[in-house]
């Protein structure tokens, strides 16, 4: 058999490719692609620049082709580098998923419950649900974070939270959800307000009042704006705040807040709660990642939460024990 120079070169390339590429070489390549330079990659990997350069040089040798052009001390990725980087990123995303699954398994064995919630559920959770939960499970570690609805959904999807508590319905492919409570919006008035002795109050009657509105991205705010626009109401110097703060502002006499009954129940005795016409629906929902494991502490938390909310408000009416209208007769919204 006669070996030509080209066949010898081809055999040498195949020999190199058959060797095992070291993960550290791939780490160095990815760090350069992510950070843009050898020096930044070295800081990212906590090694020296010569070490990164050597790892990249060894990787290129094993692959049998260069990944970068050297221009004025800079590394410029070639087409081959960009193609390889896409595949490397898929591997790293897979590894991140494995780490997340491992954290889920560890949480089951160590007793960790991770909850993400919107601010309007802080009161019932902090004051009632979490104390009872930790009393039942003294060794339980609880992570309790307050985030926006969108952020809660994202982190539940990524399994950084076991469950999320959100306002309104939000269709998302990566989660399953179920309703905790549905109710109609109510008005929270200062105790001495001229309308405090009334029963149901129409939205049109608030034309000359300072209204305290929930945040612009909340489902209730979107429904409110549709009603306000439809009725042609001009709001006088409105105040915008999170649902959790609306009632506190009303209690200080700043204006009339439009909120859900659960939020209003956090400040009972400091405000006067009245039904609103037209009816504006609101709801709270629990979300969880699809195919996520279920365990006892999570089930107990949800049971305690449902009971605490039911004790505070009556579905589709308002806060339990809210001040009655002056006539002494409770009216429906």
QUIURRA-V601427 format. One record per residue. PHI is phi in whole degrees, -180 to 180 (none if undefined). OMEGA is omega in whole degrees, 0 to 359 (999 if undefined). Layout:
((PHI | OMEGA) (PHI | OMEGA))
//
This chain:
((none | 181) (-105 | 178) (-97 | 174) (-90 | 179) (-63 | 181) (-68 | 180) (-68 | 177) (-65 | 179) (-64 | 180) (-65 | 179) (-64 | 180) (-66 | 179) (-65 | 179) (-62 | 179) (-62 | 179) (-65 | 182) (-66 | 181) (-78 | 177) (-72 | 181) (-82 | 175) (-72 | 183) (-83 | 182) (-62 | 180) (-66 | 176) (-66 | 178) (-67 | 177) (-59 | 181) (-66 | 178) (-60 | 180) (-64 | 180) (-61 | 178) (-66 | 181) (-66 | 182) (-76 | 186) (-92 | 176) (96 | 180) (-157 | 179) (-68 | 182) (-65 | 179) (-68 | 178) (-64 | 179) (-63 | 177) (-65 | 180) (-62 | 183) (-93 | 181) (61 | 175) (-134 | 180) (-84 | 177) (-62 | 178) (-58 | 179) (-66 | 178) (-65 | 179) (-60 | 180) (-67 | 179) (-63 | 178) (-66 | 180) (-61 | 179) (-66 | 179) (-64 | 179) (-60 | 179) (-66 | 180) (-65 | 180) (-73 | 180) (90 | 177) (-156 | 180) (-75 | 179) (-104 | 184) (-132 | 166) (-96 | 178) (-95 | 183) (-136 | 177) (58 | 179) (81 | 180) (-110 | 175) (-104 | 180) (-109 | 183) (-61 | 172) (-83 | 178) (-58 | 180) (-62 | 180) (-65 | 180) (-66 | 178) (-65 | 180) (-67 | 182) (-62 | 178) (-60 | 179) (-71 | 179) (-62 | 180) (-63 | 178) (-62 | 179) (-65 | 182) (-67 | 176) (-63 | 177) (-62 | 178) (-66 | 177) (-61 | 179) (-65 | 178) (-62 | 179) (-63 | 179) (-65 | 178) (-63 | 179) (-62 | 178) (-65 | 177) (-62 | 180) (-64 | 180) (-65 | 179) (-63 | 179) (-63 | 184) (-83 | 185) (-92 | 181) (80 | 179) (-124 | 176) (-122 | 184) (-111 | 186) (-125 | 171) (-116 | 185) (-141 | 169) (-75 | 188) (-64 | 184) (-70 | 176) (-101 | 180) (-59 | 186) (-59 | 183) (-67 | 180) (-72 | 184) (-71 | 185) (-83 | 187) (-126 | 190) (-73 | 185) (-64 | 176) (-59 | 180) (-71 | 179) (-65 | 182) (-70 | 174) (-69 | 179) (-76 | 182) (-126 | 185) (-61 | 182) (-92 | 184) (-73 | 172) (-95 | 183) (-117 | 170) (-109 | 185) (-128 | 184) (-116 | 175) (-108 | 183) (-141 | 171) (-72 | 179) (-57 | 182) (-63 | 181) (-69 | 178) (-60 | 180) (-61 | 180) (-60 | 185) (-75 | 172) (-68 | 178) (-60 | 179) (-82 | 179) (64 | 172) (-83 | 170) (-120 | 174) (-72 | 176) (-141 | 175) (-129 | 177) (-116 | 187) (-132 | 175) (-98 | 173) (72 | 180) (-90 | 178) (-141 | 180) (-68 | 179) (-149 | 187) (-63 | 188) (-89 | 185) (-132 | 168) (-113 | 182) (-145 | 175) (-148 | 186) (-83 | 173) (-91 | 185) (-154 | 172) (-126 | 182) (-156 | 178) (-96 | 180) (-62 | 179) (-129 | 175) (-101 | 173) (-110 | 184) (-110 | 170) (-58 | 186) (-58 | 183) (-98 | 182) (-68 | 183) (-63 | 180) (-94 | 186) (-65 | 181) (-87 | 182) (-83 | 172) (-91 | 177) (-69 | 182) (-118 | 180) (-81 | 178) (-59 | 180) (-65 | 180) (-75 | 183) (-95 | 184) (-53 | 184) (-101 | 180) (-99 | 171) (-81 | 184) (-102 | 176) (-103 | 187) (-104 | 173) (-70 | 183) (-55 | 189) (-64 | 183) (-93 | 182) (-75 | 179) (-57 | 180) (-65 | 180) (-63 | 180) (-63 | 178) (-66 | 179) (-61 | 182) (-64 | 177) (-64 | 180) (-68 | 181) (-63 | 179) (-65 | 181) (-63 | 180) (-87 | 180) (67 | 182) (-85 | 174) (-103 | 181) (-80 | 180) (-95 | 176) (44 | 182) (-67 | 175) (-113 | 179) (-116 | 181) (-153 | 174) (-67 | 179) (-55 | 183) (-64 | 183) (-100 | 185) (-57 | 183) (-69 | 178) (-64 | 177) (-68 | 177) (-63 | 180) (-63 | 179) (-85 | 176) (84 | 184) (-75 | 181) (175 | 178) (-104 | 181) (-95 | 173) (-108 | 189) (-141 | 172) (-93 | 185) (-61 | 182) (-67 | 177) (-63 | 180) (-63 | 182) (-69 | 179) (-69 | 185) (-125 | 178) (-58 | 182) (92 | 180) (-104 | 181) (-137 | 174) (-110 | 184) (-104 | 180) (-133 | 176) (-65 | 181) (-115 | 174) (-123 | 5) (-76 | 180) (-69 | 175) (-123 | 187) (-76 | 174) (-141 | 180) (-154 | 172) (-120 | 184) (-135 | 173) (-104 | 176) (-125 | 177) (-147 | 179) (-68 | 178) (-62 | 178) (63 | 177) (-73 | 180) (-68 | 176) (-109 | 180) (-148 | 194) (-61 | 183) (-63 | 178) (-67 | 179) (-64 | 179) (-66 | 178) (-57 | 182) (-66 | 177) (-65 | 179) (-65 | 180) (-64 | 180) (-60 | 181) (-66 | 181) (-65 | 179) (-68 | 180) (-62 | 179) (-73 | 182) (-87 | 185) (-134 | 173) (-99 | 184) (-50 | 176) (65 | 174) (-124 | 183) (178 | 182) (-62 | 174) (-64 | 179) (66 | 174) (-66 | 180) (-56 | 182) (-79 | 175) (-60 | 184) (-60 | 180) (-73 | 181) (83 | 181) (-109 | 181) (-78 | 180) (-108 | 177) (-86 | 178) (-70 | 999))
//
